[in-house]
């Protein structure tokens, strides 16, 4: 089965399949300019997507792939990380429920009390509220603007083009980088095709922190 057929079968972007080949996650046979994917290759791609959906880090998957750790080990590590994140989110949820119970308007909120609680406090169950202020919501991912050949700005929805994610524990929670590559962009103004790639950073998870986008020529379209 060729790359295009695999993408259609599994609902995956060409850029993600190219990434798997480039990083040697799958090793399809190459005949001329085309790759031929076996059933084993397809099953492996499915497994990698499952692990990605379960937030297993690429670093842990690589260690498992090299047989440095057992499969259950990487699941256990991910389970611990997710449990920690859930506990922190529960801290925020508890505070919201408390506010809704006692404060029907913003004027009723004891701001200084909650300010100190956000910055410093942990409850006895280690349900930490991670306060971070004046950050854009992650929903703003929906459209990022890039400059193309004609120096006009185009909006691109990158959510469907994310091919890899990495996570790192930091002082205020988990920092998450999502890497994307959009290989079928077309400028709304001049009509030329281009490739857009880069990353989006959430810190903590669910809160937009920063992003980087690079625009390059689409050589296949020229």
C-alpha positions in Angstrom: 0.0 0.0 0.0 1.4 3.4 -1.0 1.6 6.5 1.2 -1.5 8.2 -0.2 -3.6 5.1 0.4 -2.3 4.7 3.9 -3.2 8.4 4.6 -6.7 7.9 3.3 -7.2 4.6 5.2 -6.0 5.9 8.5 -7.2 9.5 8.1 -3.6 10.9 8.5 -1.9 13.8 6.9 1.0 13.2 4.5 3.3 15.3 6.7 2.7 13.0 9.7 3.5 9.9 7.6 6.6 11.6 6.3 7.6 12.3 9.9 7.3 8.7 10.8 9.4 7.6 7.9 12.0 10.3 8.6 12.3 9.4 12.2 12.4 5.7 11.4 9.3 4.8 13.4 8.2 2.8 10.4 10.4 1.3 7.7 8.4 0.7 4.5 10.1 -0.6 1.5 11.0 2.0 -1.1 10.6 1.3 -4.8 11.8 4.1 -7.0 10.2 7.3 -5.6 7.3 5.4 -3.8 7.0 3.7 -0.4 5.2 0.4 -0.1 3.7 0.0 3.4 3.1 -3.6 4.7 0.3 -4.6 7.1 2.9 -4.6 9.9 3.8 -1.0 9.0 0.1 0.0 9.2 -0.5 -1.7 12.5 2.6 0.1 13.9 1.3 3.5 12.8 -2.0 2.7 14.5 -0.2 1.8 17.7 1.8 5.1 17.6 -1.4 7.1 17.1 -3.0 5.3 20.1 0.0 6.1 22.3 0.0 9.7 21.1 -3.7 10.0 22.0 -2.9 8.6 25.4 -0.3 11.4 25.9 2.6 9.0 26.1 5.7 11.1 25.4 7.8 10.6 22.3 10.9 10.2 24.6 9.2 7.2 26.4 8.0 5.6 23.1 11.6 5.8 21.8 12.9 4.1 24.9 10.4 1.4 24.4 11.2 1.1 20.7 14.9 0.6 21.6 13.8 -2.1 24.1 15.3 0.0 27.0 12.0 -0.3 29.0 8.9 -2.5 28.9 5.7 -1.4 27.3 4.0 -1.4 30.7 6.7 0.9 32.1 5.9 3.8 29.6 2.2 3.4 30.4 2.9 3.6 34.1 5.0 6.7 33.7 2.2 8.4 31.7 -0.4 7.3 34.2 1.5 9.0 37.0 1.9 12.3 34.9 -1.8 12.3 34.0 -2.8 11.7 37.6 -0.7 14.6 38.8 -2.3 16.8 36.1 -5.8 15.8 37.1 -5.1 16.6 40.7 -4.0 20.1 39.8 -7.0 20.6 37.6 -9.2 19.4 40.5 -7.7 22.2 42.6 -9.0 24.7 40.1 -12.4 23.0 39.8 -12.8 23.1 43.6 -12.0 26.8 43.7 -14.5 27.6 40.9 -17.2 25.6 42.7 -16.4 27.4 46.0 -16.7 30.8 44.2 -20.0 29.9 42.6 -21.4 28.9 46.0 -20.4 32.0 47.9 -20.0 34.8 45.3 -22.8 35.6 42.9 -21.1 38.7 41.6 -17.4 39.7 41.1 -17.8 42.5 43.7 -18.4 39.8 46.4 -15.2 37.9 45.8 -12.5 38.3 48.5 -9.9 39.0 45.9 -6.8 39.2 48.2 -7.7 35.8 49.7 -7.9 34.1 46.4 -4.9 35.9 45.0 -2.7 34.4 47.8 -4.3 31.0 47.4 -3.6 31.0 43.7 0.0 32.0 44.1 1.1 30.0 47.1 -1.3 27.5 48.5 -1.6 23.7 48.2 -4.3 21.8 50.0 -3.6 18.6 52.0 -4.3 16.4 48.9 -1.7 18.3 46.8 -4.5 19.7 44.6 -2.5 22.7 43.5 -4.2 25.6 41.6 -1.8 26.8 39.0 -2.5 30.5 38.5 -1.2 32.2 35.4 -2.5 35.6 34.3 -3.2 37.5 31.1 -2.6 34.6 28.8 -4.6 33.9 25.7 -7.0 30.9 25.7 -5.9 27.8 23.8 -8.9 28.2 21.5 -7.0 31.0 19.8 -5.0 28.2 18.2 -7.8 27.9 15.7 -6.3 30.5 13.4 -2.7 31.5 13.3 -1.4 34.1 10.8 1.5 33.5 8.5 3.3 35.7 5.9 3.6 34.3 2.4 5.4 35.3 -0.7 3.3 38.3 -1.4 3.7 39.4 2.3 0.0 39.2 3.0 -1.2 37.5 6.1 -3.2 34.2 5.9 -5.1 32.5 8.6 -4.5 28.7 9.0 -6.2 26.2 11.3 -3.3 24.1 12.5 -5.1 21.8 14.9 -5.6 19.0 12.4 -1.9 19.2 11.3 -0.2 18.4 14.6 2.2 15.4 14.1 4.1 15.4 17.4 3.8 16.6 21.0 6.3 16.8 23.9 5.7 17.5 27.5 8.0 18.6 30.3 7.2 19.1 34.0 8.0 22.6 35.2 7.3 24.7 38.3 3.8 25.8 37.3 2.7 22.5 35.7 3.4 20.7 32.4 4.8 22.6 29.5 3.5 21.1 26.2 4.9 21.7 22.7 2.7 20.7 19.7 4.5 20.6 16.4 2.6 21.0 13.1 3.3 21.0 9.4 0.7 22.2 6.9 1.8 21.1 3.4 -1.3 22.2 1.4 -1.5 26.0 2.1 -2.7 28.3 -0.6 -2.4 32.1 -0.3 -5.8 33.8 -0.2 -4.3 36.7 -2.1 -1.8 35.6 -4.8 -2.9 31.9 -5.0 0.6 30.4 -4.6 1.0 27.3 -2.6 3.3 27.1 0.4 4.2 24.9 3.4 3.8 26.2 7.0 5.5 24.5 9.9 6.3 25.3 13.5 5.1 24.8 17.0 2.6 26.0 19.6 3.5 26.0 23.3 0.9 25.5 26.2 2.1 26.4 29.7 0.4 25.0 31.7 -1.6 22.6 29.5 -4.6 24.3 28.1 -3.2 27.8 28.3 -1.6 29.4 25.2 2.0 30.5 25.9 3.8 31.1 22.6 4.3 29.8 19.0 6.6 29.9 16.1 5.7 29.6 12.4 8.0 29.3 9.4 6.7 29.5 5.8 8.6 27.8 3.0 8.0 27.2 -0.7 6.0 24.2 -1.8 8.5 22.6 -4.2 6.0 19.9 -5.3 3.6 22.7 -6.5 6.2 24.4 -8.6 
